[in-house]
C-alpha cells in the first residue's frame, strides 16, 4: 500500500458496517485514521481516533476538524471518505416529511459540510483524495426508496461537479456504488434480509483501498461493485 502508508484519513459514519470496515482496512494499511460520527466503532482499532460529531452541523464539523489536525502527524488531511448515510423506505404517499428531511440532511448535507471544510486544506498542500459513497440505488432507483435514491443520485452529481472544480488543485474525487452489502442497513428495509450472497463490508473496503492506492496522476473516478449472485443461498 505504497500510497496509503503514513497518510491521514477522515472517515464518517464509523460505528459499524462499511465505515468500520474502511477504518480497519486503512489502519491496517498503515494510515492514521480519524472517525467522525455519533457513535464510536463497535470494536477497538489500532492507530485510530474517534471524535463524536454531529455531521449535519457545521460548527460540530469545524470542531472535529481542528481536533483531527491536532491528532494527525504533520496536521494534514490526505483522504476523506464520506460514508455516513441512512435509508428510510416507504411508499411515496406514506413517506413522513421528517424522514425525507433526515435523509437529505445525513446523506447530502453532511457530505457537503465535510467536503467544504476539508477542501481548503487539501488545496493548500496541492493534493488529496475524496471518496463519496453512492449506491446502486443512485444509478437505477429503488422501489419505496424515493428519498434514499434521490440522495444517492445527488451524491453523484455533487461528486462529478466537485471533481471538475478541484482537479486542477491536485485533488481526486471518486464515487463508489456498492450493491447489496451484508450490514445492518437492511434492518430497516422492508422485505429484505441480509444473507451470505451479499457483498461483505471487507470486499467493499478492499475496493476503496485499491482506489486510494494509486499514483498521483491516476484517478479511478467511479466504481460499481455488486455481488455476482445476489439471490439468497438455497436452503
C-alpha positions in Angstrom: 0.0 0.0 0.0 2.6 2.5 -1.2 0.3 5.5 -1.5 -1.6 4.8 1.8 1.0 4.1 4.4 1.6 7.1 6.6 -1.3 9.1 5.2 -4.0 10.8 7.3 -7.7 9.8 6.7 -11.0 11.0 7.9 -14.0 8.7 7.6 -17.6 9.5 8.6 -20.2 7.1 9.9 -17.8 4.5 11.5 -19.6 2.6 14.2 -20.4 -0.5 12.1 -20.8 -1.8 8.6 -18.9 -0.2 5.8 -17.5 2.7 7.9 -16.0 0.2 10.4 -14.5 -1.8 7.6 -13.0 1.2 6.0 -11.3 2.3 9.3 -9.9 -1.2 9.9 -8.6 -1.6 6.3 -6.9 1.8 6.2 -5.4 1.5 9.6 -4.1 -2.0 8.7 -2.6 -0.5 5.5 -0.6 2.0 7.7 -2.8 5.1 7.6 -3.6 7.3 10.5 -7.4 7.2 10.8 -9.9 9.5 12.5 -13.6 8.7 12.6 -16.4 11.2 12.8 -20.0 10.4 13.8 -22.4 9.9 16.6 -21.2 6.5 17.8 -17.8 5.0 18.1 -16.8 1.8 16.4 -18.1 -1.4 18.0 -14.5 -2.8 18.3 -11.1 -1.4 19.0 -8.9 -0.3 16.1 -5.2 0.3 16.3 -3.9 3.7 15.1 -7.5 5.1 15.2 -9.1 8.1 16.9 -12.8 8.7 17.2 -14.3 12.1 17.6 -18.1 12.5 18.4 -19.5 14.7 15.6 -23.0 15.9 14.5 -22.3 15.6 10.8 -25.1 17.9 9.7 -23.9 20.8 11.9 -21.1 23.0 10.5 -19.8 24.0 14.0 -19.5 20.4 15.1 -17.6 19.5 11.9 -15.3 22.5 12.4 -14.5 21.4 16.0 -13.9 17.9 14.9 -11.6 19.1 12.1 -9.5 21.0 14.5 -9.2 18.1 16.9 -8.3 15.8 14.0 -5.5 18.1 12.9 -4.1 18.1 16.4 -4.0 14.3 16.4 -2.7 13.8 12.8 1.0 13.8 12.1 2.0 16.9 10.2 -1.5 18.4 10.7 -2.7 17.5 7.1 -5.5 15.6 5.6 -4.8 13.2 2.7 -8.1 11.2 2.5 -11.7 12.0 3.2 -14.3 9.2 2.9 -17.9 10.5 3.3 -19.5 7.2 4.3 -22.3 8.4 6.7 -25.7 7.7 5.4 -29.1 6.1 6.1 -32.1 4.8 4.3 -35.8 5.0 5.2 -38.1 3.1 2.8 -41.8 3.9 2.4 -44.3 4.2 -0.4 -44.3 7.8 -1.6 -47.8 8.5 -0.2 -46.6 7.3 3.3 -43.2 8.9 3.5 -43.1 11.2 6.5 -41.7 14.6 5.7 -39.4 14.3 8.8 -37.7 11.1 7.4 -37.3 12.8 4.0 -35.6 15.7 5.7 -33.4 13.3 7.8 -32.1 11.5 4.7 -31.3 14.8 2.9 -29.5 16.0 6.0 -27.4 13.0 6.7 -26.8 11.7 3.1 -26.2 15.0 1.4 -25.8 17.9 3.7 -23.2 16.2 5.9 -21.2 15.3 2.8 -21.3 18.9 1.6 -20.3 20.3 5.0 -17.4 17.8 5.4 -16.0 18.4 1.9 -16.4 22.2 2.3 -14.2 22.2 5.5 -11.6 19.8 4.1 -11.1 21.0 0.6 -9.2 24.3 1.5 -6.6 22.2 3.5 -6.1 19.8 0.5 -5.8 22.8 -1.9 -3.2 24.4 0.4 -0.9 21.3 0.0 -1.9 20.6 -3.6 -3.2 17.1 -3.1 -5.9 14.9 -1.5 -8.4 12.3 -2.3 -12.2 12.4 -1.5 -14.2 9.2 -1.8 -18.0 9.6 -1.7 -20.4 6.7 -1.2 -23.4 6.5 -3.5 -25.2 3.2 -4.1 -26.5 1.1 -7.0 -29.8 2.9 -6.0 -28.0 6.0 -7.1 -28.0 4.6 -10.7 -31.2 2.7 -11.0 -33.6 3.9 -8.3 -35.3 1.7 -5.8 -38.9 0.9 -5.1 -40.1 2.6 -1.9 -36.7 4.5 -1.9 -37.6 7.8 -3.4 -35.8 9.8 -0.7 -32.8 7.4 -0.5 -32.3 7.2 -4.2 -32.7 10.9 -4.6 -29.9 11.5 -2.1 -27.7 8.8 -3.8 -28.2 10.3 -7.2 -27.4 13.7 -5.5 -24.1 12.3 -4.2 -23.1 11.5 -7.9 -24.0 15.0 -9.1 -22.2 16.6 -6.2 -19.1 14.5 -6.8 -18.9 15.0 -10.5 -19.2 18.7 -10.1 -16.7 18.7 -7.3 -14.2 16.9 -9.4 -14.4 19.5 -12.2 -13.9 22.2 -9.6 -10.8 20.7 -7.7 -8.9 18.6 -10.2 -6.6 21.5 -11.1 -5.7 21.7 -7.4 -4.4 18.1 -7.4 -7.4 16.7 -5.6 -9.0 13.5 -6.7 -12.7 12.6 -6.3 -14.0 9.1 -6.6 -17.6 7.7 -6.3 -18.2 4.2 -5.1 -21.6 2.5 -5.9 -21.9 -0.6 -3.6 -24.7 -3.1 -4.3 -26.4 -5.1 -1.6 -23.9 -5.4 1.3 -24.3 -7.6 4.4 -24.7 -4.8 7.0 -27.3 -3.6 9.5 -28.6 -1.2 6.8 -31.2 -3.7 5.8 -32.6 -3.9 9.3 -34.9 -1.0 8.2 -35.6 -2.1 4.6 -39.0 -3.8 4.3 -38.9 -7.3 2.7 -35.1 -7.7 2.5 -32.9 -9.6 4.9 -29.2 -10.0 4.8 -27.7 -13.2 3.5 -24.4 -14.7 2.7 -24.5 -13.9 -1.1 -24.4 -10.2 -0.4 -21.2 -8.3 -0.6 -19.1 -8.2 2.6 -18.0 -4.8 4.1 -14.5 -6.1 3.8 -14.9 -6.6 0.0 -16.1 -3.0 -0.4 -13.2 -1.8 1.8 -10.7 -3.6 -0.3 -12.1 -1.9 -3.4 -11.7 1.5 -1.7 -8.1 0.7 -0.7 -7.4 0.0 -4.4 -8.9 3.3 -5.4 -6.8 5.2 -2.9 -3.6 3.3 -3.6 -2.9 5.0 -7.0 -0.1 7.2 -8.1 -0.7 11.0 -8.0 -1.7 11.2 -11.7 -4.1 8.2 -11.7 -7.7 8.6 -10.8 -10.3 5.8 -10.5 -13.3 8.1 -10.7 -16.2 5.6 -10.4 -16.6 2.0 -9.3 -19.7 -0.1 -9.2 -19.4 -3.2 -7.0 -22.1 -5.8 -6.9 -22.4 -9.4 -5.7 -22.1 -11.8 -8.6 -25.1 -13.8 -7.3 -27.4 -11.5 -5.3 -30.1 -14.1 -4.5 -30.1 -15.7 -1.1 -28.4 -19.2 -0.9 -30.8 -22.1 -1.3 -31.6 -23.8 1.9 
